Amino acid sequence: MAKLRAVIILAALLLTVTFSSKAQNNKTGIFGIATVVLPGDSTHRWGGYVELQARSNEFFNQFYYFETKGGISYDFANNYTGLIGTGRYITNENGNMGQLPVSEFRLWEQLTINSFLDRVKFEHRYRAEQRWVNGIYRNRFRYRLNVVIPLNNRKIIPGTFFISVFDEIFLNNKAPHFERNRFSATIGYQFNKSLSTQMGWLNQYNFSNTSAGAKNNLAITMMYRINRKNGKPKEHIPSTVD
């Protein structure tokens, strides 16, 4: 019960920060993510995922960004997973549906490495992207470090509350090479072997030759893992694929 109260208090603090930012500048947005994952294991090394994502410019208002994507994964070893993904991304600037949208098609290759230090879980994700934005080709490179700590169990099992904190840097091969930084801190809950959810704060800082600025968001994630009947169970990190 003490741990549960701590989770509730921490979640309240995260929401307070989010709503406080909204009250100050009315610019707090929404990151909504829904993911279905077929994980690989030592018996079935091939896996995959599909994901839908929507973002708003203001709090549950002016939804301007939509993603539809998926990928095929392969487990090289117990904690080493490669993935090839593709997706379509539509952006309506400032939530104005009357403007012509920015359309992007993307391919990417990534390697995810998981490690475990007692109850603390670490995820290192390396990604190279090939992007066609309104037909113009761009490269981008991303690295994310995600730390997950279960609160009332030592592993992420059904009935587990957990904290997830990650930072991701976005780089490209043209000056200025730094493009974006994304930081997130969320509270999550594993309902059963398949379904988990997370909610909390996500800050995204964008930088270009002409502008720079950060935006606070309330991140809401739902993830469903498909469990094979004869799959070999392994410890997993409930991390967003994006």
SULPENOR-V436378 format. One record per residue. N is the residue number from 1. SS is DSSP state (2 for helix, 1 for strand, 0 for the rest). PSI is psi in radians with two decimals (NA if undefined). D_FIRST is the distance of its C-alpha to the first C-alpha in whole Angstrom. Layout:
N|SS|PSI|D_FIRST / N|SS|PSI|D_FIRST
This chain:
1|0|-0.65|0 / 2|2|-0.73|4 / 3|2|-0.67|5 / 4|2|-0.73|5 / 5|2|-0.66|6 / 6|2|-0.69|9 / 7|2|-0.78|10 / 8|2|-0.74|11 / 9|2|-0.77|12 / 10|2|-0.72|14 / 11|2|-0.70|15 / 12|2|-0.68|16 / 13|2|-0.73|18 / 14|2|-0.76|20 / 15|2|-0.62|21 / 16|2|-0.76|22 / 17|2|-0.78|25 / 18|2|-0.86|26 / 19|2|-0.55|27 / 20|2|-0.72|28 / 21|2|-0.69|30 / 22|2|-0.72|32 / 23|2|-0.54|32 / 24|2|-0.77|34 / 25|2|-0.01|37 / 26|0|0.52|36 / 27|0|0.15|36 / 28|0|2.20|32 / 29|1|-2.97|33 / 30|1|2.33|31 / 31|1|1.91|30 / 32|1|2.15|30 / 33|1|2.26|30 / 34|1|2.17|30 / 35|1|2.43|30 / 36|1|2.17|31 / 37|1|2.35|31 / 38|1|1.66|33 / 39|0|2.62|32 / 40|0|2.97|35 / 41|0|-3.02|34 / 42|0|-0.33|37 / 43|0|-0.81|38 / 44|0|1.70|38 / 45|0|-0.42|39 / 46|1|2.47|40 / 47|1|-2.87|37 / 48|1|-3.11|37 / 49|1|2.76|35 / 50|1|2.60|36 / 51|1|2.48|34 / 52|1|2.46|35 / 53|1|2.48|34 / 54|1|2.52|35 / 55|1|2.56|35 / 56|1|2.67|36 / 57|1|-0.58|37 / 58|1|3.08|36 / 59|0|1.85|32 / 60|0|0.65|33 / 61|1|2.59|36 / 62|1|1.07|39 / 63|1|2.11|38 / 64|1|-0.15|41 / 65|1|2.30|40 / 66|1|2.37|39 / 67|1|2.47|39 / 68|1|2.07|40 / 69|1|2.94|39 / 70|1|3.03|39 / 71|1|2.94|40 / 72|1|2.30|40 / 73|1|2.81|39 / 74|1|2.22|40 / 75|1|1.86|38 / 76|1|-0.65|40 / 77|1|-3.08|38 / 78|0|-0.67|34 / 79|0|0.39|33 / 80|1|2.04|36 / 81|1|2.22|36 / 82|1|2.67|39 / 83|1|2.45|40 / 84|1|2.19|42 / 85|1|2.86|41 / 86|1|2.70|43 / 87|1|2.88|43 / 88|1|2.36|44 / 89|1|2.21|43 / 90|1|2.21|44 / 91|1|2.17|44 / 92|0|1.91|45 / 93|2|2.27|46 / 94|2|0.36|44 / 95|2|0.22|43 / 96|0|1.78|46 / 97|0|-0.19|47 / 98|0|-0.31|51 / 99|0|2.74|51 / 100|0|2.28|52 / 101|0|2.73|49 / 102|1|2.15|49 / 103|1|2.32|48 / 104|1|2.38|47 / 105|1|2.41|47 / 106|1|2.45|46 / 107|1|2.61|46 / 108|1|2.77|43 / 109|1|2.39|43 / 110|1|2.74|40 / 111|1|2.26|38 / 112|1|2.26|34 / 113|1|2.15|33 / 114|1|2.51|30 / 115|1|2.73|29 / 116|1|2.19|26 / 117|1|1.62|25 / 118|0|-2.09|22 / 119|0|-0.09|19 / 120|1|2.24|21 / 121|1|2.32|23 / 122|1|2.37|26 / 123|1|2.16|29 / 124|1|2.18|32 / 125|1|2.19|34 / 126|1|2.28|38 / 127|1|2.41|40 / 128|1|2.23|44 / 129|1|2.49|44 / 130|1|2.08|48 / 131|1|2.42|48 / 132|1|1.78|51 / 133|1|1.90|50 / 134|0|0.69|53 / 135|0|-0.09|55 / 136|1|2.21|54 / 137|1|2.40|53 / 138|1|2.67|51 / 139|1|2.70|49 / 140|1|2.60|45 / 141|1|2.37|43 / 142|1|2.51|39 / 143|1|2.31|37 / 144|1|2.31|33 / 145|1|2.10|30 / 146|1|2.31|27 / 147|1|2.20|24 / 148|1|2.29|21 / 149|1|1.95|17 / 150|1|2.53|15 / 151|0|-0.81|11 / 152|0|0.08|9 / 153|0|2.86|13 / 154|0|-0.39|16 / 155|0|2.89|18 / 156|0|1.60|18 / 157|0|2.95|18 / 158|0|2.37|17 / 159|0|0.27|13 / 160|1|2.25|13 / 161|1|2.52|12 / 162|1|2.77|15 / 163|1|2.39|17 / 164|1|2.19|20 / 165|1|2.20|23 / 166|1|2.75|27 / 167|1|2.36|30 / 168|1|2.35|33 / 169|1|2.44|37 / 170|1|2.21|40 / 171|1|2.74|43 / 172|0|3.03|47 / 173|0|0.21|50 / 174|0|2.54|52 / 175|0|2.49|52 / 176|0|2.36|50 / 177|0|-0.49|48 / 178|1|2.24|44 / 179|1|-0.67|43 / 180|1|2.63|39 / 181|1|2.36|36 / 182|1|2.15|33 / 183|1|2.40|29 / 184|1|2.48|26 / 185|1|2.05|22 / 186|1|2.81|20 / 187|1|2.35|16 / 188|1|2.88|17 / 189|1|2.29|15 / 190|1|1.87|17 / 191|0|-0.83|17 / 192|0|-2.84|20 / 193|0|-0.37|22 / 194|0|-0.76|24 / 195|1|2.29|23 / 196|1|2.80|20 / 197|1|2.70|20 / 198|1|2.61|20 / 199|1|2.41|21 / 200|1|-2.66|21 / 201|1|2.37|24 / 202|1|2.14|28 / 203|1|2.25|31 / 204|1|2.13|34 / 205|1|2.14|37 / 206|1|2.51|40 / 207|1|2.40|44 / 208|0|-3.13|47 / 209|0|-0.43|51 / 210|0|-0.29|51 / 211|0|2.84|47 / 212|1|2.56|44 / 213|1|2.79|41 / 214|1|2.72|37 / 215|1|2.30|35 / 216|1|2.51|31 / 217|1|2.63|30 / 218|1|2.02|26 / 219|1|2.23|26 / 220|1|2.10|25 / 221|1|2.36|25 / 222|1|2.27|25 / 223|1|2.31|26 / 224|1|2.13|27 / 225|1|2.20|28 / 226|0|2.12|30 / 227|0|2.08|30 / 228|0|2.51|33 / 229|0|-0.68|34 / 230|0|0.42|35 / 231|0|2.66|34 / 232|0|2.03|32 / 233|0|2.53|29 / 234|0|2.74|28 / 235|0|2.35|25 / 236|0|2.82|25 / 237|0|2.09|24 / 238|0|1.32|23 / 239|0|2.49|26 / 240|0|2.49|28 / 241|0|-0.60|31 / 242|0|NA|33
